[in-house]
Amino acid sequence: MFVYSKKIIRFTHKIQEIVGRVISKEIGLKIHGNRFYDRKGRCSYPIRVMIYNQKRELGYFDPSFYELGFHECLIHASEEKLTQLIRHELAHYMTFINHGEHVASHGIEFQKFCLQMGWKEAVSRATFCLEIEDHPLDLAESQIFRKIKKLMALASSSSPYEAEQAMLKAQDLMFKHNIESNALDGLDEEKFVLKRVIKQKKEDAKMSAISRILTTFFVMPVVHRGTDATYLEILGTSDNVEIAEYVAGFLLSELDKLWKQAQKQSGLKGAVAKNSFFRGISLGYCEKVESLKKSYYPEMNRSLLCIEKKLIEAKEMAYPRLITSTSRRRHCSKSASLGESLGRNMNIRSAIPPSTPFIGVK
């Protein structure tokens, strides 16, 4: 889980400065902006730094995103120790550039590069020399998450009235929790987290529908394309991201079930109808939640707008160079209308939280 705050952004800038210095002064590569070039000057690579707090490793290099990751606890480390770890992860980066990803993590190629740079064991073993101490990882479920899970489990009731009331109560609890949290803002610097919750080959209508529905859970979903796959990432406070991940896991299978039911009942078929159906569901569900907001909290509009503004600011911290794109798509009115109707009556039932960092889809 990646973390963002003003303090962490300053820490990220510090790491980026050290990364740039090591690449230019020690490795001897040319840097332009937030990218560096190979020795022949033909290819450029990004300097992308991420800070996280839920892994045992102190650092990593991810070739899928050309990403250097560092644990949040390193904010307390000395610059010397931090630089050693940065050199270690850059050695992984350079080994990937020179040899590809199908080499041993700390194999001959990695060790040879460290030797060429004059980096001794303090660098080649940096991940193991620095250990996480006095920074336990809090993996326990939050109280708000446990309450939401119970209500969503009740939403599987065979009684339409009970299911609807349970779902409305869950959304009501989300509103109250976020409004109260917003009222407490200012006591501590607010921290946002980012998590990759769905991985698949490319974005499709189902991923887009899930993304749109998740916005009603006070998170900012973003579709991020890596080198090997497309990811749905969610950004928000820790509680909200935890709940949104739970909901995403449910929707991933539930939307397919609803489509199969719609096919049997209405004879719909084809990709255009299916995609329109998914878009209709997300539209119907979001309209229901918007109506709930207006009826429950007409006097809380300012607080809700403030929460949305904070999410936009968090998005700018996490994605300073985000580029959005649109595409033309074919539409089936009948399928979309049916989807909207189901979306207005959809209840987020109990789901199994994923045990892996993301939910993979083939």
Contacts in CASP RR format, 6 or more apart in sequence:
PFRMAT RR
TARGET T0000
AUTHOR 0000-0000-0000
METHOD contacts of the structure
MODEL  1
MFVYSKKIIRFTHKIQEIVGRVISKEIGLKIHGNRFYDRKGRCSYPIRVM
IYNQKRELGYFDPSFYELGFHECLIHASEEKLTQLIRHELAHYMTFINHG
EHVASHGIEFQKFCLQMGWKEAVSRATFCLEIEDHPLDLAESQIFRKIKK
LMALASSSSPYEAEQAMLKAQDLMFKHNIESNALDGLDEEKFVLKRVIKQ
KKEDAKMSAISRILTTFFVMPVVHRGTDATYLEILGTSDNVEIAEYVAGF
LLSELDKLWKQAQKQSGLKGAVAKNSFFRGISLGYCEKVESLKKSYYPEM
NRSLLCIEKKLIEAKEMAYPRLITSTSRRRHCSKSASLGESLGRNMNIRS
AIPPSTPFIGVK
1 52 0 8 1.000
1 53 0 8 1.000
1 54 0 8 1.000
1 193 0 8 1.000
1 194 0 8 1.000
1 195 0 8 1.000
1 238 0 8 1.000
1 241 0 8 1.000
2 50 0 8 1.000
2 51 0 8 1.000
2 52 0 8 1.000
2 193 0 8 1.000
2 194 0 8 1.000
2 195 0 8 1.000
2 318 0 8 1.000
3 51 0 8 1.000
3 52 0 8 1.000
3 53 0 8 1.000
3 72 0 8 1.000
3 191 0 8 1.000
3 192 0 8 1.000
3 193 0 8 1.000
3 194 0 8 1.000
4 51 0 8 1.000
4 191 0 8 1.000
4 192 0 8 1.000
4 193 0 8 1.000
4 194 0 8 1.000
4 235 0 8 1.000
4 314 0 8 1.000
4 317 0 8 1.000
4 318 0 8 1.000
5 189 0 8 1.000
5 190 0 8 1.000
5 191 0 8 1.000
5 192 0 8 1.000
6 189 0 8 1.000
7 75 0 8 1.000
7 189 0 8 1.000
8 51 0 8 1.000
8 72 0 8 1.000
8 75 0 8 1.000
8 191 0 8 1.000
9 317 0 8 1.000
11 51 0 8 1.000
11 75 0 8 1.000
12 49 0 8 1.000
12 51 0 8 1.000
15 49 0 8 1.000
15 68 0 8 1.000
15 70 0 8 1.000
15 82 0 8 1.000
15 86 0 8 1.000
16 34 0 8 1.000
16 47 0 8 1.000
16 49 0 8 1.000
18 79 0 8 1.000
18 82 0 8 1.000
18 83 0 8 1.000
18 86 0 8 1.000
19 47 0 8 1.000
19 49 0 8 1.000
19 68 0 8 1.000
19 86 0 8 1.000
19 90 0 8 1.000
20 31 0 8 1.000
20 36 0 8 1.000
20 47 0 8 1.000
22 83 0 8 1.000
22 86 0 8 1.000
22 87 0 8 1.000
22 90 0 8 1.000
23 29 0 8 1.000
23 31 0 8 1.000
23 36 0 8 1.000
23 47 0 8 1.000
23 90 0 8 1.000
24 30 0 8 1.000
24 31 0 8 1.000
24 36 0 8 1.000
26 87 0 8 1.000
26 117 0 8 1.000
27 90 0 8 1.000
27 94 0 8 1.000
27 117 0 8 1.000
29 36 0 8 1.000
29 37 0 8 1.000
29 38 0 8 1.000
29 39 0 8 1.000
30 36 0 8 1.000
30 37 0 8 1.000
30 41 0 8 1.000
31 37 0 8 1.000
31 47 0 8 1.000
32 44 0 8 1.000
34 46 0 8 1.000
34 47 0 8 1.000
34 48 0 8 1.000
35 44 0 8 1.000
35 45 0 8 1.000
35 46 0 8 1.000
35 47 0 8 1.000
36 44 0 8 1.000
36 45 0 8 1.000
36 47 0 8 1.000
37 43 0 8 1.000
37 44 0 8 1.000
37 45 0 8 1.000
38 44 0 8 1.000
38 45 0 8 1.000
38 97 0 8 1.000
45 66 0 8 1.000
45 93 0 8 1.000
45 97 0 8 1.000
46 66 0 8 1.000
47 68 0 8 1.000
48 65 0 8 1.000
48 66 0 8 1.000
48 67 0 8 1.000
48 68 0 8 1.000
49 67 0 8 1.000
49 68 0 8 1.000
49 69 0 8 1.000
49 70 0 8 1.000
50 67 0 8 1.000
50 68 0 8 1.000
50 69 0 8 1.000
50 70 0 8 1.000
51 69 0 8 1.000
51 70 0 8 1.000
51 71 0 8 1.000
51 72 0 8 1.000
52 69 0 8 1.000
52 70 0 8 1.000
52 71 0 8 1.000
52 72 0 8 1.000
53 71 0 8 1.000
53 72 0 8 1.000
53 73 0 8 1.000
53 137 0 8 1.000
53 193 0 8 1.000
54 137 0 8 1.000
54 139 0 8 1.000
55 71 0 8 1.000
56 132 0 8 1.000
56 137 0 8 1.000
57 71 0 8 1.000
57 127 0 8 1.000
58 70 0 8 1.000
58 71 0 8 1.000
58 73 0 8 1.000
58 74 0 8 1.000
58 85 0 8 1.000
58 126 0 8 1.000
58 127 0 8 1.000
58 130 0 8 1.000
58 131 0 8 1.000
58 132 0 8 1.000
59 68 0 8 1.000
59 69 0 8 1.000
59 70 0 8 1.000
59 71 0 8 1.000
59 85 0 8 1.000
59 88 0 8 1.000
59 89 0 8 1.000
59 127 0 8 1.000
60 68 0 8 1.000
60 69 0 8 1.000
60 89 0 8 1.000
60 92 0 8 1.000
61 67 0 8 1.000
61 68 0 8 1.000
61 69 0 8 1.000
61 89 0 8 1.000
61 90 0 8 1.000
61 92 0 8 1.000
61 93 0 8 1.000
61 96 0 8 1.000
62 69 0 8 1.000
63 96 0 8 1.000
63 100 0 8 1.000
63 101 0 8 1.000
63 227 0 8 1.000
64 226 0 8 1.000
64 227 0 8 1.000
64 228 0 8 1.000
64 229 0 8 1.000
65 224 0 8 1.000
65 226 0 8 1.000
65 227 0 8 1.000
66 93 0 8 1.000
66 227 0 8 1.000
68 86 0 8 1.000
68 89 0 8 1.000
68 90 0 8 1.000
68 93 0 8 1.000
69 89 0 8 1.000
70 82 0 8 1.000
70 85 0 8 1.000
70 86 0 8 1.000
70 89 0 8 1.000
71 132 0 8 1.000
71 135 0 8 1.000
72 135 0 8 1.000
73 132 0 8 1.000
73 135 0 8 1.000
74 81 0 8 1.000
74 82 0 8 1.000
74 85 0 8 1.000
74 130 0 8 1.000
77 85 0 8 1.000
77 130 0 8 1.000
81 130 0 8 1.000
84 122 0 8 1.000
84 123 0 8 1.000
84 126 0 8 1.000
84 129 0 8 1.000
84 130 0 8 1.000
85 126 0 8 1.000
85 127 0 8 1.000
85 130 0 8 1.000
87 114 0 8 1.000
87 117 0 8 1.000
87 119 0 8 1.000
87 123 0 8 1.000
87 126 0 8 1.000
88 123 0 8 1.000
88 124 0 8 1.000
88 126 0 8 1.000
88 127 0 8 1.000
91 110 0 8 1.000
91 113 0 8 1.000
91 114 0 8 1.000
91 117 0 8 1.000
91 119 0 8 1.000
91 123 0 8 1.000
91 124 0 8 1.000
92 105 0 8 1.000
92 110 0 8 1.000
94 113 0 8 1.000
95 103 0 8 1.000
95 109 0 8 1.000
95 110 0 8 1.000
95 113 0 8 1.000
98 109 0 8 1.000
98 113 0 8 1.000
99 109 0 8 1.000
103 109 0 8 1.000
103 110 0 8 1.000
104 110 0 8 1.000
106 124 0 8 1.000
110 124 0 8 1.000
111 124 0 8 1.000
114 120 0 8 1.000
114 123 0 8 1.000
114 124 0 8 1.000
117 123 0 8 1.000
122 129 0 8 1.000
141 149 0 8 1.000
141 242 0 8 1.000
142 238 0 8 1.000
142 239 0 8 1.000
142 242 0 8 1.000
144 173 0 8 1.000
144 177 0 8 1.000
144 239 0 8 1.000
144 243 0 8 1.000
145 239 0 8 1.000
145 242 0 8 1.000
145 243 0 8 1.000
145 246 0 8 1.000
147 173 0 8 1.000
148 170 0 8 1.000
148 173 0 8 1.000
148 174 0 8 1.000
148 243 0 8 1.000
148 246 0 8 1.000
149 246 0 8 1.000
149 350 0 8 1.000
151 166 0 8 1.000
151 167 0 8 1.000
151 169 0 8 1.000
151 170 0 8 1.000
151 173 0 8 1.000
152 166 0 8 1.000
152 167 0 8 1.000
152 170 0 8 1.000
152 246 0 8 1.000
152 250 0 8 1.000
152 347 0 8 1.000
152 348 0 8 1.000
152 349 0 8 1.000
152 350 0 8 1.000
152 351 0 8 1.000
153 349 0 8 1.000
153 350 0 8 1.000
154 162 0 8 1.000
154 163 0 8 1.000
154 166 0 8 1.000
155 163 0 8 1.000
155 166 0 8 1.000
155 167 0 8 1.000
155 170 0 8 1.000
155 347 0 8 1.000
155 348 0 8 1.000
155 349 0 8 1.000
155 350 0 8 1.000
156 163 0 8 1.000
156 347 0 8 1.000
156 349 0 8 1.000
156 350 0 8 1.000
157 163 0 8 1.000
157 166 0 8 1.000
163 347 0 8 1.000
164 345 0 8 1.000
164 347 0 8 1.000
166 347 0 8 1.000
167 347 0 8 1.000
167 348 0 8 1.000
168 292 0 8 1.000
170 348 0 8 1.000
171 216 0 8 1.000
171 289 0 8 1.000
171 292 0 8 1.000
172 292 0 8 1.000
172 296 0 8 1.000
174 217 0 8 1.000
174 218 0 8 1.000
174 240 0 8 1.000
174 243 0 8 1.000
175 292 0 8 1.000
175 293 0 8 1.000
175 296 0 8 1.000
175 297 0 8 1.000
175 300 0 8 1.000
175 304 0 8 1.000
177 239 0 8 1.000
178 218 0 8 1.000
178 240 0 8 1.000
178 304 0 8 1.000
178 307 0 8 1.000
179 297 0 8 1.000
179 300 0 8 1.000
179 303 0 8 1.000
179 304 0 8 1.000
179 307 0 8 1.000
181 237 0 8 1.000
181 239 0 8 1.000
182 303 0 8 1.000
182 306 0 8 1.000
182 307 0 8 1.000
182 310 0 8 1.000
183 303 0 8 1.000
185 310 0 8 1.000
190 237 0 8 1.000
190 310 0 8 1.000
191 237 0 8 1.000
191 238 0 8 1.000
192 235 0 8 1.000
192 236 0 8 1.000
192 237 0 8 1.000
192 314 0 8 1.000
192 317 0 8 1.000
192 318 0 8 1.000
193 235 0 8 1.000
193 236 0 8 1.000
193 237 0 8 1.000
193 238 0 8 1.000
193 241 0 8 1.000
194 233 0 8 1.000
194 234 0 8 1.000
194 235 0 8 1.000
194 236 0 8 1.000
194 241 0 8 1.000
194 318 0 8 1.000
195 233 0 8 1.000
195 234 0 8 1.000
195 241 0 8 1.000
195 245 0 8 1.000
195 357 0 8 1.000
196 224 0 8 1.000
196 231 0 8 1.000
196 232 0 8 1.000
196 233 0 8 1.000
196 357 0 8 1.000
196 358 0 8 1.000
197 232 0 8 1.000
197 233 0 8 1.000
197 234 0 8 1.000
197 244 0 8 1.000
197 245 0 8 1.000
197 248 0 8 1.000
197 249 0 8 1.000
197 354 0 8 1.000
197 358 0 8 1.000
197 359 0 8 1.000
198 207 0 8 1.000
198 210 0 8 1.000
198 231 0 8 1.000
198 232 0 8 1.000
198 248 0 8 1.000
198 249 0 8 1.000
198 252 0 8 1.000
198 358 0 8 1.000
198 359 0 8 1.000
198 360 0 8 1.000
198 361 0 8 1.000
199 229 0 8 1.000
199 230 0 8 1.000
199 231 0 8 1.000
199 358 0 8 1.000
199 359 0 8 1.000
199 360 0 8 1.000
199 361 0 8 1.000
200 207 0 8 1.000
200 229 0 8 1.000
200 230 0 8 1.000
200 360 0 8 1.000
200 361 0 8 1.000
200 362 0 8 1.000
201 229 0 8 1.000
201 230 0 8 1.000
201 361 0 8 1.000
201 362 0 8 1.000
202 230 0 8 1.000
203 223 0 8 1.000
203 225 0 8 1.000
203 230 0 8 1.000
204 275 0 8 1.000
205 274 0 8 1.000
205 275 0 8 1.000
205 276 0 8 1.000
205 278 0 8 1.000
205 279 0 8 1.000
206 252 0 8 1.000
206 255 0 8 1.000
206 256 0 8 1.000
206 278 0 8 1.000
207 223 0 8 1.000
207 230 0 8 1.000
207 232 0 8 1.000
208 223 0 8 1.000
208 278 0 8 1.000
208 279 0 8 1.000
208 282 0 8 1.000
209 251 0 8 1.000
209 255 0 8 1.000
209 278 0 8 1.000
209 279 0 8 1.000
209 280 0 8 1.000
209 281 0 8 1.000
209 282 0 8 1.000
210 221 0 8 1.000
210 232 0 8 1.000
210 248 0 8 1.000
210 251 0 8 1.000
210 252 0 8 1.000
210 255 0 8 1.000
210 282 0 8 1.000
211 221 0 8 1.000
211 222 0 8 1.000
211 223 0 8 1.000
211 232 0 8 1.000
212 221 0 8 1.000
212 282 0 8 1.000
212 283 0 8 1.000
212 286 0 8 1.000
213 247 0 8 1.000
213 251 0 8 1.000
213 281 0 8 1.000
213 282 0 8 1.000
213 285 0 8 1.000
213 286 0 8 1.000
214 221 0 8 1.000
214 234 0 8 1.000
214 244 0 8 1.000
214 247 0 8 1.000
214 248 0 8 1.000
215 221 0 8 1.000
215 286 0 8 1.000
216 285 0 8 1.000
216 286 0 8 1.000
216 289 0 8 1.000
217 240 0 8 1.000
217 243 0 8 1.000
217 244 0 8 1.000
217 247 0 8 1.000
218 236 0 8 1.000
218 237 0 8 1.000
218 240 0 8 1.000
218 307 0 8 1.000
218 311 0 8 1.000
219 234 0 8 1.000
219 235 0 8 1.000
219 236 0 8 1.000
219 240 0 8 1.000
219 241 0 8 1.000
219 244 0 8 1.000
219 311 0 8 1.000
220 234 0 8 1.000
220 235 0 8 1.000
220 236 0 8 1.000
220 311 0 8 1.000
220 312 0 8 1.000
220 314 0 8 1.000
220 315 0 8 1.000
221 232 0 8 1.000
221 233 0 8 1.000
221 234 0 8 1.000
221 235 0 8 1.000
221 244 0 8 1.000
222 232 0 8 1.000
222 233 0 8 1.000
222 234 0 8 1.000
222 235 0 8 1.000
222 315 0 8 1.000
222 318 0 8 1.000
222 319 0 8 1.000
222 322 0 8 1.000
223 230 0 8 1.000
223 231 0 8 1.000
223 232 0 8 1.000
223 233 0 8 1.000
224 230 0 8 1.000
224 231 0 8 1.000
224 232 0 8 1.000
224 233 0 8 1.000
225 231 0 8 1.000
231 358 0 8 1.000
232 248 0 8 1.000
234 241 0 8 1.000
234 244 0 8 1.000
234 245 0 8 1.000
234 248 0 8 1.000
235 241 0 8 1.000
235 311 0 8 1.000
235 314 0 8 1.000
235 315 0 8 1.000
235 318 0 8 1.000
236 311 0 8 1.000
236 314 0 8 1.000
245 353 0 8 1.000
245 354 0 8 1.000
246 351 0 8 1.000
246 353 0 8 1.000
247 348 0 8 1.000
247 351 0 8 1.000
248 359 0 8 1.000
249 351 0 8 1.000
249 352 0 8 1.000
249 353 0 8 1.000
249 354 0 8 1.000
249 359 0 8 1.000
250 348 0 8 1.000
250 349 0 8 1.000
250 350 0 8 1.000
250 351 0 8 1.000
251 348 0 8 1.000
252 359 0 8 1.000
252 361 0 8 1.000
254 346 0 8 1.000
254 349 0 8 1.000
255 278 0 8 1.000
255 281 0 8 1.000
258 277 0 8 1.000
258 281 0 8 1.000
258 339 0 8 1.000
258 342 0 8 1.000
258 346 0 8 1.000
259 274 0 8 1.000
259 277 0 8 1.000
259 278 0 8 1.000
262 268 0 8 1.000
262 277 0 8 1.000
262 335 0 8 1.000
262 338 0 8 1.000
262 339 0 8 1.000
262 342 0 8 1.000
263 269 0 8 1.000
266 334 0 8 1.000
266 338 0 8 1.000
268 274 0 8 1.000
268 277 0 8 1.000
268 332 0 8 1.000
268 334 0 8 1.000
268 335 0 8 1.000
268 338 0 8 1.000
272 330 0 8 1.000
272 331 0 8 1.000
272 332 0 8 1.000
272 335 0 8 1.000
273 332 0 8 1.000
273 334 0 8 1.000
273 335 0 8 1.000
274 335 0 8 1.000
275 329 0 8 1.000
275 330 0 8 1.000
276 331 0 8 1.000
276 332 0 8 1.000
276 333 0 8 1.000
276 335 0 8 1.000
276 336 0 8 1.000
277 332 0 8 1.000
277 335 0 8 1.000
277 336 0 8 1.000
277 338 0 8 1.000
277 339 0 8 1.000
278 339 0 8 1.000
279 336 0 8 1.000
280 335 0 8 1.000
280 336 0 8 1.000
280 337 0 8 1.000
280 339 0 8 1.000
280 340 0 8 1.000
280 343 0 8 1.000
281 339 0 8 1.000
281 340 0 8 1.000
281 342 0 8 1.000
281 343 0 8 1.000
281 346 0 8 1.000
282 343 0 8 1.000
283 336 0 8 1.000
283 340 0 8 1.000
283 343 0 8 1.000
284 339 0 8 1.000
284 340 0 8 1.000
284 341 0 8 1.000
284 343 0 8 1.000
284 344 0 8 1.000
285 343 0 8 1.000
285 344 0 8 1.000
285 346 0 8 1.000
287 340 0 8 1.000
287 344 0 8 1.000
288 343 0 8 1.000
288 344 0 8 1.000
293 304 0 8 1.000
297 303 0 8 1.000
297 304 0 8 1.000
315 322 0 8 1.000
END
